[in-house]
């Protein structure tokens, strides 16, 4: 769940139009292909992860890079000059290779594809703009946001901040099935626009864990400390597996029914920082290319529910997205005025992993035992800090990226 709120330094007296040259040819362009979009988004994912890990050492981390990048891409529709360049380059796009219009069309097509209803994996994404009722937004910006991102605008009275906050939070709560309850914790009367983008994921394991096999076990926070957690267990599971000796970690892929999977990376004791430092699209590609089916005699995985919230206005400048937060910001494509800047970027995410799958659910799971011969007895125990990537299978786009440092801390 990502939210961006903007305020202005001085209220514009008049609304200026924006040059729309070249927009009529936008539909004739070849949109950025999924591979390019996925590569850029995954690059952004790892860059943002490293900043969050730096500022939140030894803490749980969970965020949706796609949600954040889509919110920033919508904002860039109204940006110009250096502000625009910083946003798109901060999202890891090469603007000499990929025209701006292609980036937006690529995002739009991807979000539309992800939101197609499915009976197995549920992925819901969407965006909305909440605009100060006394501020006129340019029709062209509204049309582009709606056409490319299905983002709709609603009028809100920010002079009544409590009511405005409730309206926005109720919208987000409804769109995320109640998972994100309070995206916005505070608004002041100077706020003029809040842009929210949400993503909700629900998947069931292809081979679920049996709740009857879940037991209390130790999770080692470090070499000296441990906590008791509910530990799930599955036996004789054949699943994609990799042992990366160079990075001293074990990689296991658990598939959901449908077009999604979760990649779990278990660093050896004391090797988490080494693995984190190596995170980049090329590392992920090597892992995925090297995975091969392997019989795991016993797989242990903690059952957990974690949530985090971040103020990204202090993090994104580290990725080069600076001007949009300053008095030099040029967001004139939104209102026609150059006096608009971003004051707040809020991101909240929730990740639940249970016997039946990823999402808080009360359904009872069942255990499937593959009919294959056990060759080598192998046990994999996720009983110390590990990483988890949830990806859409067709595009390999990372939907959620998490580090579970302590499953006990929600």
N, C-alpha and C positions, 0 to 999 in steps of 0.2 A: 504494500500500500504506500503510495507516495503522494504527498501533497505539496504544492508550491503556492505560497501566498505572496502577493506583491503589494507594495504601497507606493505612493508617489510623494515627491518632494514638494511639489506645488501643483495644485489642481489646474488642469489645462482650461483655458477660457474658450478655446475653439478646437474643433476636431478636424484634423487635416487628413486628406486622402493619402493613400500610399500608391506609389507607382506599381502598376500591375503588369508591366511589360514582360512578355514571355510566358505569362501564366496560361494564356489560351493554348499554348503549345504543350502544356504540361502533360496532358493525356497522351500525347504522341510519343513521349519519351519511353525508353526501355527502363522499367523500374530496376532498382538495385536487386540483384538476385539474393536468394535466401542465404547462400554460402557467405557472401560478402557481409550481409547484415548480421548474420550469426557471429562471424569472426570479429567484427567491430564490437558487438554487444558483449561477447565473452571477454574481449580485451578490456573493455570498460569494467566488466564485472570484477576481474582480478585486480585491476588498478584500484578500484574503490574498496575492495576487500582488504587490500594491504594497508590502506589508510585507516580503515575502521579497526583493523587488528592492532595497528600501531597505537591508536588512541584508546583502545579497550583491551589491554593485555590480559590474557587468562580469563576473559569473559566470553559468554555465549555471543555469537554473532549470527544474525539471520536477516536477509534482505532479498528483495526481488530486483535484480539489475534491470530487467525488462520494464518493470513498472516505473523505475526512476528515469530510465533513458527515454521512455515514451512521453513522460511528463515534460522532460526537458525539450524533447523534439517538438512537442506542441507549442511550448513557449517560444522556441526558435522561429516558428512561423511569423511571429511579430517582431523578431529581432533584425537588426541591420548592422552593417559595418563590423567592427571588431567584436562587438557583443555576439553577433551571429557566429562569427568565425570561432570564437572561444567555445561556445556551446557545442557546436558540431565537432570541432577537433577534440574537445574534452570527452566527447562520446566516441572518440577514436576513429572518426571518419577522415579519409584523405580527400579533401575537397578538390584537389587537382584531378583526381581519378573519378570521383563520384559527385555529380551535380546535386545541388540542394534538393531540387524537385524530385530526383530519383530516390533520395533518402526518405522523404516523406511518403512517397508512393510505396516504397518497400515496407516501411513501418505499417502503413495502412493495410496493405495486403496481408502482412503477417498477423496483425491483431485480428483481422477479420477471419483468417484461417483458424487461429487459435480458439476463437469464440464459437466456431461451428458446433452445434449441439452433438454430443456423443453419449452413448449409453454406458460407456466404460470409464473413461477419464473425463472429468469435468474441469475445464479451464475457462474462467470468465474474466474478461478484461473490459475496461471502459474508462471513460474520462468525462469530467464535467467542469464547467467554469461557473463560479459564483461571482457575479459582478455587482459592484456598488450601484444601486438603482439610479443615482444621479450622474453616473458616468456612461457615456455612449461609446460602445465598442464599434470599431469599423466593421461594416458589413462583410468586407472581403475576408477579414480575419475569421469572423464567425463562420463564413461559408467554407473556408479552407479547413478549419478545425472540424467542422461537421463532415465534410466530404472525405477527408483523409483519415480522421481519427474517430469518427462518430461521436465527437465531443459536443455536448450541448451547453448553452449558456442560460443561467437563471439569474434574475435580479434579486439582490439581497440588500437589506438596509444595514450597513456596517456601523451606522450611528447607534444601532441597538446591538452591540457586540454579543450579548448573551443569547439573544434570539437567533442571530446569524450563525453563531457557533453550533447551536442546537440543530439548526436546519442542515448544516453541512455534515455534522456527525451522524445525524439520522439517515441521511442519504448514503453515507459510506457504510454504516452498519447494515442497512438493508441490502446493499449491493454485494457485501462480503458474507452474507448468511450469518451475520452477527459476530463474525470473527474479529473485526476491527471496530471496537466500541467507541473510542474517543480519539480520532485522528488529530483533531485540533483541540489543544488544551486551553488556548487563550487567543483572543483577538483584541486589537485595539481599534479605536475609531478612525485611525489613519489608514487602515487597510482598505484597498479598493478592489482587489481581485484575489480570489483563491482558486487555484487550479488543482483538482485532485485527479489522481489516476489510481485505479485499483486493479488487483489481480487476485483471483481466488482459485485455488487448486484443490481438487479432491481426487485421489486415486486409490485403487485397491490393489494390493499385491497380487501378482500372478500366482505366487505360492505363499499364501498367508501363514502367519504364525498361529499355533494353537494356543488360545488363552490359558488352557489348563497347564501348559508347559511353562508359563511365565512364573518366575520365582524371584525372591529378593536376593540381590547379590551386590558385591562391592564394585564401585566405579572409582578408579584411581585418578584423583585430580592431579596429583604429582607424586613424586617418590615418597612423600611423607604423609599425604592426606588422602582420604577416601571417603565416599558417601555410599549409603545403601540406596539402591534403585531397583525398580521392577525390571528384571532382565528377561527378554523374550528369547526363545530358543526354537530353532528348526533343525531337523536332522536329515542327513542324506539329501542335501540340496545340490543340484547341478545348476550352476549359474556362472556367468562370465567372471573371470578372476585373473588377477595379475599380481606378481610379486616384483616390485621395482627395487632392485638391489642398489642401484645408483643413488636413489633418493631415500632408501631405507623405509619403505612403506608398502602396505598391502592395499590393493584396490579391488573392491567387490561391487558388481552391478546387480541391483535387484530391480526386476522389471515389474511395472504395473500392467494390469490388463488394459490394453489399448496402447495409444501412441505416447508413452512416457516411461521414463525410468529414473532411478536414483543411483548415483555413483557415490559410494562410501570410500573414503580414503583414510586408512588407519596408519599413521606414522609410528615407527618404533619409538620406544621410550626415549624421551629427550630429543626427538627429531622433528617436532612440530614446526619449529621456526625454519628449519632447513626446507621442509616441504612448502611452507607458506612462501618463502622467498623464491621458489621455483615456479610458482603458479603463473602461467601465461597460456595463451591459446595453443602454442606448440606443445607444451607439456600435456595438456588435455587431449590433443590429437594423438600423441604418442600412446597415452594410456588407452584411449578407445581403440586404436589400431592394434594394440598388443593384447587386449583382453581375449581370453579363450575359455570355452566351457570347462569347468572343473568341478569335480565332486567334492563338496565340503561336508565332512562327516557331521560336524556340529557348528552351527553359526549362532553366536550370541549377540543380541542387539538390545540396548536399553530402550524401554518405552518412555517417551518423554513428550512434553509440550513446552515449547519455549517461545517467548515473544520479546521483541526489542523495539525501541523507538530511537530515532536519531534526528538531530538537527543538522542537516547536511550543508547548511550555509557556511559552516566552518570547515567542512571536509572538501567540498567541490572546488574551492580555490586551489587546493593542493593538486588538483588534476588540470589546472589551467583555466577553469571557469570562474573568472574573477570579476570582470567588468559588470556583469549583470547584477551584482550586489552593490555596486558603487554608484556615485553620483554621475559617472560617465556612461551609465547604461543607456543603450539605444533600443528601446522597445516600442518605437514609434509606430510600428506596424499594427499594434494592438489598438491604440486610441488616437494616433496621429500626433501625440505629444512625446517629446524626448525626456519628460520628467518622471517617467515610470521606472521603478527598479524593484528587484525581488528582495523582500525583507526576510523571508522565512522559507525553508524547504524542510518539510516534515515527512519522515518515512517511518511507517510502522509495519511490522510483519509478524506473522504467527506461523509456527510450524509444529504440527502434531504428528508424531509417529507412533502408531499402535499396531496391534496384531493384524488387523484387517487391511491397514494401509496408512496413507498419509492424510490425516484430517481427523479431528475428534469425532469418533463414531462409536456407537454402542452395539453394533452388530457383532455376532459371534463368528469367529473365523473357523476354518477347518484346515487340516494338514494334508498335503499331498506328498506322497513318498514316491520319487521317481523310480521306475523299474530298471535300474541299472546296477551293474556289479561294482562293489566298493573295491577300489584298487589300493589306494593309499589312505590311511586314516589321517584326516586333517581337520583341525579345529581353528576357527577364527573367532576371536573374542573382542568385541568393541567395548572394552571395559576401561578405556582411557580416552582422552580427548581425540576427536576425529572430525573430519570434514564431510559434508554432504552436499552434493549438487543434484537438484531436480531439473531434468531437461525434457523438452518435447522431442520425441524420437525422430520425426521427419526432418526437422530443421537443426537438431542438436543445440537449440537455443536454451541457455540456462535461464530457467524461470525463477529458481530460488537457490541461493548459495548460503551455506550455514557452517559454522564451527560450533560443535557441541563440546564445551569445556566442562560443563557441569549440568547433567540432565535434571538435577534436583532443583536448579534455579530456573523458575519460569520466567 
